[in-house]
Amino acid sequence: MQAMSFGTFLWTTLGAFLTLCTFSFLYKDNPLYKFAEHLVVGVSTGYFAIILWHNGLQPNLFDFLKDGDFYLLWLNANKWWYIVPAILGLMMWTRFSSKWSWVSRWPIAIYIGIAVGVEIPLIMRNSVNMQLYSTMRVFNWGNFLGSGYLDPAGGISQIIIFIGMIAGLFYFFFSKEHVGLFKGVAKFGISILMIGFGASFGYTVMARISLFIQRIQSIGDWTSTSFKDGAFMAIWLIICGIFLILGILEFVKFLGKRRQDQATA
């Protein structure tokens, strides 16, 4: 592995240090973890503020208003009506004033009304209608048992999806008491729901494990490079020494608290 430059090493060292600070939460909440947490929140806030300016305000507002002769209000802009959403956006900042906070209710109400009108049809289409269409497809009877190892049960899987959807709906039908056959179908629906929730949870866990593996590999690459260079090795030892000192201080603090508890017992 080629030796990295000193600037690259500093950034990778910072990443490794913050990773170790985050993992220190496995022991308990401590100042190192809080430092990493606050740094991530602050950097993320600044990053998304810049993204909002360059990808939101500038192309969607100021580019439409910058062709005016009078720069303050862009009165001669070709699309001068874009000043209306700009004023509504400024009105939201009155939320921080105890006297004028009521003004922010108007732009918030307009925004929520527009967002609901736009989002409800999209949610109905993507989360409801498309799901219903997937359960009402014509069965592929010609390929009911599948066409090979990559498609072992084409038609059977469609039937399982349809029956599972009906059983899941039975579980949420509360106008009839769940007894007899109805209860059995509802229990089968619970099993289908648990399979779906388990798959979603497993996918989330695997995504987090992938992030964990990536961070461990980055630390491994960082340490393997650091051991090859004396200066980098010195910095690495300093960081390890910091963690060692903090660990010793925590241990001493724990012993002192334990003795205090024994003395008061």
Sequence and secondary structure as in RCSB ss.txt:
>XXXX:A:sequence
MQAMSFGTFLWTTLGAFLTLCTFSFLYKDNPLYKFAEHLVVGVSTGYFAIILWHNGLQPNLFDFLKDGDFYLLWL
NANKWWYIVPAILGLMMWTRFSSKWSWVSRWPIAIYIGIAVGVEIPLIMRNSVNMQLYSTMRVFNWGNFLGSGYL
DPAGGISQIIIFIGMIAGLFYFFFSKEHVGLFKGVAKFGISILMIGFGASFGYTVMARISLFIQRIQSIGDWTST
SFKDGAFMAIWLIICGIFLILGILEFVKFLGKRRQDQATA
>XXXX:A:secstr
     HHHHHHHHHHHHHHHHHHGGGT   HHHHHHHHHHHHHHHHHHHHHHIIIIIIIIIIHHHTT SSTTTTT
T TTGGGHHHHHHHHHHGGGG TTTGGGGHHHHHHHHHHHHHHHHHHHIIIIIIHHHHHHTS   GGGTT SBTT
BS HHHHHHHHHHHHHHHHHHT  SS   HHHHHHHHHHHHHHHHHHHHHHHHHHHHHHHHHHHHHHHHHHHHHH
HTT HHHHHHHHHHHHHHHHHHHHHHHHHHHHHHHHHHH 
